[in-house]
Amino acid sequence: MQPTTLFYLLIGIILLRFLFDQWLNGLNNSYFDNPIPKELENVYDQEQYQRSQAYKKEKSHFGTRYAVVSLIATLAFFLLDGFAWVDEWARDMVENEIAVGLIFFGVIGLGNDLLSLPFSYYNTFVIEEKYGFNRRTRKLFVLDKLKGYFVGGLIGGGLLALIIWIYQNFGSNFWWYAWIAIGLFTVFMNMFYARLIVPLFNKQTPLEEGELKQSIEEYAKKVGFKLNNIFVIDGSKRSSKANAYFSGFGREKRITLFDTLINQLDTHQIVAVLAHEVGHYKRRHIIYNLTTSLLLTGFTLCLLGSLVGSPLLAEALGVQIPSFHIGLIAFAVIFTPISELTGLIMNRISRKFEYQADHYASSTYKGEPLEEALIKMSREHLANLTPHPTYVKAHYSHPPLIDRIRHLRSLRHN
């Protein structure tokens, strides 16, 4: 294959990805005005339903505008030999190949973030503000960006430097050692993310003594779930949207409740949500997800190892000196169809796990308060109640509300 042929193949993949995403969005948009299923008629009153319709349409149109701008910028960068220019600029600054790679990805990452910055600002302070979700101040918005740069540079840059070093020392077989390094890093972050990274952005406090904590502890004891860490996170300083999640394992496992969740739900509903999270742990979903993620990482690195050093990839991007960072850019585009396929599979598995966790919560606690919690959170989030099935398969890691409600009700009737 000639470099020019590969270059246009890369452009074709980018365009096809964009057109595929817009086709999916079009399908989903065509369902916006569908009648609400009978089971969900109590989610919204007429005024709330109109706000929900307006919100999802505005978010969709905004997403399309951003996608178009991002596509134009990406194509321009490819067609104007932007990667070659950044590579040459980095090599003029330093000679060390690791430093070249770090500067290269630093410039690319910063440029991409600056491109998205106006859209992120508009989404936060115009759209989310308009519909009553945003609680973030402009000062906090800036601080989050700066902290994100720091964490990304420190952790992402450190991991990238290690992988480039491994590649320099082990060549095409580097992927074995990179896989081990990334695997250890992934396990470490799964265990200690809540302890090390979350505090940089949010305040976490132990759940206070009272009815809620007592109810949670009684449920945990009932199902044999050893729970030492129940934390409340100040999610309300950024958004009014509620959430809860389980993280870590072993001594580091913890349940984290957003303060917005505590404010929006009653005790029975919160315990039902927590029972769902415990279900993920009891059904070993965290281990399955971690294992699957590591296997996919190994598969990706294996393919990367066979292609990354190819002079053809560098020449296709207008670069004369083959390097890990240039090969990685070209590989990321080539790998897009495979990543789309694996994404479909992972989303399907995730939705299956959500049903299993709902089943666990229903069988060990109660299905009704979980159903009430899901409906209440959907109402508060102005959720789309009529997503297109194909869009769900491509983008939803959780089943749509209507499917979860039907599943919970079928469990009670069986």
N, C-alpha and C positions, 0 to 999 in steps of 0.2 A: 504493500500500500504506500502511495506517495504522501508526503506531509500535507500537501494541499487537499488531497482527498480526505485525510483524517480531520483536517481543520473544518471542512464543511460538514463532516459527519458530526463533529462536536456541536457545530451551530445547529444542525438539524435536530439533535437530541434536545438541546435547550428549547428550541421552538416547539417541538412536539410535547415536551413537558408543560410548557405554558398553555398550549392549546388544549391539552388533556385536562389541566386544572380548570380552565375556563369552561370547558364542556361540563365538567362536574358541577361547577358553580351554577351554570345555566340550568342544569337539571334540578338542583336544589332550589334555585329561585322560582322555578315553575311550580313548586309545591307550597310556596309561602302563603298563598291565599286559599289553600285547601281547607275544607271544614275541619274543625277540631274534633278528634275522636270523642265519642260519647263518654268514654271513661274519664276523659280529661276536661269535661265541660265546667267542672268546678275550680279549675286552676285559675282562670282569669274572669274578672267581670268585664263588661264591654269596654270600659275606659282602659283597663290594664291590657286587654287584648290589642287594642289599637296602638298602645305604646309599644307592645311587643312586636307588632307588625312593622312599625316605623323603625324600631331599633335594629331588627335583623336586616331590613332592606338597606338601611344606612350603612351598617357594618359591611354588608356584601358589596355595595357600590364602592365604599372606601377601599376594601381589599382589592377590588379589581383595578382601581386607579394606581394603587401601590404596585401591584403586579406588573402593570404596563410600564411604569417608570423604571422598575427594577430590570425588566426585560431589555428596555432600550439601553440602559446603562451597561448591562452585561454584554450585549451585542456590540456596543460601541467599544468597550474595553477589549473584546476579542478582535474586532476588525481593525482597530488602531494599534495593534501590537502592545497593548497596555502591560501585559505580563513581561514581555521582553524589556520594556522600559523600566519597570520596577526592579527586575532582576539586575539589569545593568547598573542602575542607580545604587542598589545595595552592594554590588561588587566594587563599585567605586569608593564606597565608604569603608568596607572591611574586606579582609581576605579570608578569614576563617569561614568555612562552609556552614557551620552551625549558626554563626552570627548572621550570615547572609540569609539563611532560611528564616531566622527569627525576624529580621528586618522586613523581609519579603512578605511574610504572613501578617506582620504587624501593620504594614502599610495597607495591604489588601483589606484586612479586618477593620481598620480604622476608617478607610474610605467607604466600605459598605455600611458601617455604623453611622457615619455622617450623612450618607444618602438616606438612610431610614429615619434619622433623627427628626426631621420635620413631620413625618408621618406618625411617628411615635408620640410626639408632642400633641399633634392634632387629635389623635385617637384618645389620648388621656384627658386633655384639657378642653376638648370640644365635644366629642361624641360621648365619652364616658361621663363627663361632667353634665352634659345635657340630660342624660337619663338617670342622673342621681347616683351613679356608681363611684365616681372618683372622689377619693379623700386625700389624694396626694398633693402636697404643696409643690410649688415650682422649685423651692429649695431642696426638698426631698428628691424631686426628679433629677436634679443635677447631682446630688450626693450619690444617688443610686447608680448613675452613669459612671461617676468617678470610681466608686467602689467596684463596679463591674469591670472597669478597665484594670484596676489593681489586681483583683482576684483572677481575672482571665489571663493577665500578663504573667502573674506569678505561677499559677497552677498550669494553665494551658501552655505558656511559654516553656516552663520547666519540663513538662511532659514531651512537648515537641522537640526540645533540645536533646532529650534522652533518646528519642526515637531516631533522630537524625544521626546521633552518635552511634547508635546500634547499627544503623544502615551503613555507615562509613566503615565499620569494623567487620561486619558479617555479610555484606553484599546482598544478593538475592535471597539468602537464607535468613535475613534479618527478621523476617516476620515471626519466626518462632520465639525469639527473644523479646520482640516488641509485644507479642501476644501475652507473654508472661508478665511483662512490665505493666501493660494496660490492665491485665486481669487483677494483679495485686492492687493497682491503684483503684480500680472499680470497687473491689471488695472493701478496701479501706474507706472510700468515700461513702459507700452504702452504710457502713457502720458509724462513721464519725461526722457525716455531713451536718447533721442537726447540732452537733456539739461545736464544730469548728467554723462552718460557713454561715449558717443561719443567723448566729448572733451578730454578724457584721451588718445585717440588714434589718433584723427584727429582734424585739425583746421577747424572750421566752420566760414565763414564770410558772412555777408549780401550781396546779389547780388548787384553789382554796378549799379548806374544809367546809363541808355543808352537804346538802341533800344530793347534789349532782355527783360529787366525789364519792359519797357513800353508795349511791346507786351503781356507779361504775365499778367500784371495788366489789360490791356484792355480786354483780354479774360476772366479773373476772374470776372470782372465787368459784362461782357455780360451774363455769366451763373449764376450770383448771388452767387459767391463763395467768401466769405470774407477771404482775404488772407493778413495777416500781416507779415508773416515770410517766406521769400524766402532765402535760404542759399546755399552757394557753399562750398562743402567739398573737401579737398585736396586728393582725391583718387589717384592722379597721383604719390604720393610718394611711393605707394605700387604696383600699376599695371596700365597698359595702358588701361585696360578694363573700359568701361563707364557704368554708371547706374544713376538712379534717383529713389527717393522713397518718399512716403507720410507717415507721422508719426503723432501720437498724435490725440487729438480731443479737441473740445472746444477752449479755448484760447491758448492751447499748440499745436494746429495743425500747421504743417509746411511742406513745400516742400523743399526737399534737392536735389540739382543737383551736380553730380560729375564734377569736373573741366575738366575731360577727355571728358565728354559728351558735354560740351560747346565748347571744342576744335574740336570735331569730327563732330558736326552737325551744320546746319545753324539755323537761328532764327525760321523759320516756322517749321522745324523738331523738335526743342526743345519744342516749344509751343504745338505741336501735342503730344509729349511724356508727357508733363505736363497735357494736356487735358485728356489723358488716366489715369493719376494718380488721377485727379479730378473726373473722372468717378467712380473710386473705392469708393471715398468718397460719391459722390452723390447717388450711388447705395447701400450705407450702407454696403459695403463689409467688412470694418474694424470692424463694430459692429457685423456682422454675424460671421466673423472669430473669434473674441474675445469670443462671446457667445458659439460657437461650441467648441472652445478650453477649455473653462471652463466646459462645459458639459462632454467632454471627460475626463478631469481631475477628475471630480466628479465620473464618472463611474470607472475609474482606481483606485481611492482611495477607493471606495466601495469594489471592489474586493480585493485590498490590505488589507483592514481592516479585511476581513474574513480569510485571509491566513497568514499574516505576523508573527503572534505569534505562529504558529504551530511548535511544537518540531520536526515534521517530516522534515520540510525544513532545520532546523539546522543540524539534524543528516545526511541528505543527503549530506551535504557539509562537514561532518566530524567534526562538532562543537557540543559540549556537552551542551552549555548554549544557549537556544533560545534568540534571540535579534532582535531588529528592523532592524539593518543593515544587518544581515545575512539573515533574511527573505526577505528583499528588494532585495538582490542579486538573490535569487532563484526565487522570484516572477517575476523579470524583464525578466528572461529567459522563464518562463512559459507563460508570457503575450505576448511573441514575435509573435505568430500567429495572436493574436487579433490586435496587433499594426500594423502588416502588412496589415490587412484588413482595419483598420481605415485609414491607410496611403493611400491606394488606393482610398477610398471614399473622403478623404480630397483633394487629388491631382485632382480628377475629378471635385470637386466643385471649386477648384482654377482655373482650366482651363476654366470652365464655366464663372467664374468671369472675367477672362482676355478677353474673347470674349465680354462680356457686357461692359467692360471698353473701348475696341476698338470701339464698336458700339457708345458709348457715345462720344468719341473723334471725330469719323467720322461725327456724326450728329450735333455736336456743333462747330466743327472747320472744319477740312478737313481730308479726308482719305488718300489722296495722300502723304502729307508730313509724316504722321505716317508710311505708307508703306515704304517710302524712308528711314526713320530713322531706322526701323527694319532691312531693308536690309543692311544698312551701318554698323550698330552695329554688325550684324551677320558676315559681312565680316571682320570687325576689330577683332572680337573674334575668327575667324577661326571656326565658328560654324558648327556642324554636320547637314547637310541639308537632310539627309536620315535616320533618326532614325527608328528603328523597332517599329511598333504600340504597341506591348505588352510592350516593354521597356518604351515607352512614358507613358502608363497607370500606370506603376509601379513607375516611377521616375520623371516624368515631372510635375511641378506645373504650367508651362506655355505651351500653345500649341506649337507644332513645327512651324517654320517659314512658311512653305508651307501652313499650315492650317490657319494661321493668315492672310497671303496674300490673299488666296482664300476667306476668310470671308470678308475682307475689300473690295475686288473687287465686291463681290456679293452685298454688301450694296450699292455700287455706281450704280449698274445696276438695282436695284429694285426701 
